[in-house]
């Protein structure tokens, strides 16, 4: 289970200008933010830029963080995804610029923050559900989420009828939803323990 | 009707694509407008969004270079320190370094908040303060069941009229089948009489035990204040079988029960009469068919 109360305190300290709180936030979440940015951008330097932007924004907007809208992890990852996709689209608009070096893979179990940002069993269930999807469903979801393509672009990319893609996206997402528990879906984990 | 259900299937598909931020701009705006009045879609999005967001957790986990931490701290705190020392400016709006990104993410978040508000409005108080631990989990699971039940009820409501209409058709088909399948069933062609509308034809299937199944084609809708009346022609004179339903002029088969106690008919007729029918047919007899004598 995520422990939102300490995270909320972290954000409150950041809002008050406490740099140590930002360091703590970074230590807990930088790995997930960086990993998502790498997955989307496939570039170490671009992903590092995204990490910097995400934490800069967290620092600026700490006072506006709204715990009822999701976990801190979710908030940061949403920013990471959005900024990465924006960069990806900008890069596509300049196709002559080649991707830079691929990031060096670091083993999952290597040294790193011990604090989990998501429950490992939840991530693992979603991962398994994703792996179990039929290829077309999975590819459609990945093109939408990691490549930032619209369903129209996905249909063109996969040379499939638009109706097929719409249906596959929904079917795939429904299966991922099944992998999450009712409590996770309805946001019980968002309910904060009072301080 | 079914068109409604189909329309809503489209919205449900859009909810999934919206959850992945993969709608085109116009579709996204349409869906956001729709969601303001459709609790079902708002609830759908509320549960699909975490499924989409969970994709962020499935990527291979990589450690950033240790130098990145210092770089981020220097860039963020180093440049912002002057600002952030003043508590009054804690909520200073972000510089416009990436306005697109901010606007891109704020809209879905806003809609999620709206969806949550809508759910609260009908008593799905999963966000209520004080819900935690086991009680919280149980209640949210109960609430999800309620939401699913409400969604199902809404769908049932939409399909109820379709169902009722289907049931009527089924009943009708069953009684027709009963006539057609009866061992004593006889088929009678009904011929147009002088003065009948052009092209009118009819067919009667008669079973003494199950009744009369009548089908007429090319009959114009009855004039105002008029009805078509169906007759059993018996040795004792015509006996009314009833009025032809006003919509049954297009080949649809209508089943009439044989009037209780009437003598065995030798034929059937259809006439045009004053609205509500009359005890004996008038002069406008349009269709007549006689039962062939049994061999």
Interface residues (C-beta under 8 A of the other chain):
Chain A: X15 X16 X17 X19 X22 X23 X26 X27 X30 X31 X32 X34 X35 X36 X38 X39 X44 X47 X48 X51 X52 X53 X55 X56 X57 X59 X60 X61 X62 X63 X64 X66 X68 X69 X70 X74 X77 X78 X79 X80 X81 X82 X83 X85 X86 X103 X105 X106 X108 X110 X111 X112 X118 X122 X123 X126 X127 X130 X141 X142 X144 X145 X146 X148 X149 X150 X151 X152 X154 X166 X167 X169 X170 X173 X174 X176 X177 X179 X180 X182 X183 X184 X185 X186 X187 X188 X190 X191 X193 X194
Chain B: X12 X13 X14 X16 X17 X19 X20 X21 X22 X23 X24 X46 X47 X48 X50 X51 X52 X53 X54 X55 X56 X57 X58 X59 X60 X61 X62 X63 X64 X65 X68 X69 X71 X72 X73 X75 X76 X77 X80 X81 X84 X85 X87 X90 X91 X92 X94 X95 X97 X98 X100 X101 X104 X105 X109 X112 X113 X116 X126 X127 X129 X131 X132 X136 X137 X140 X141 X143 X144
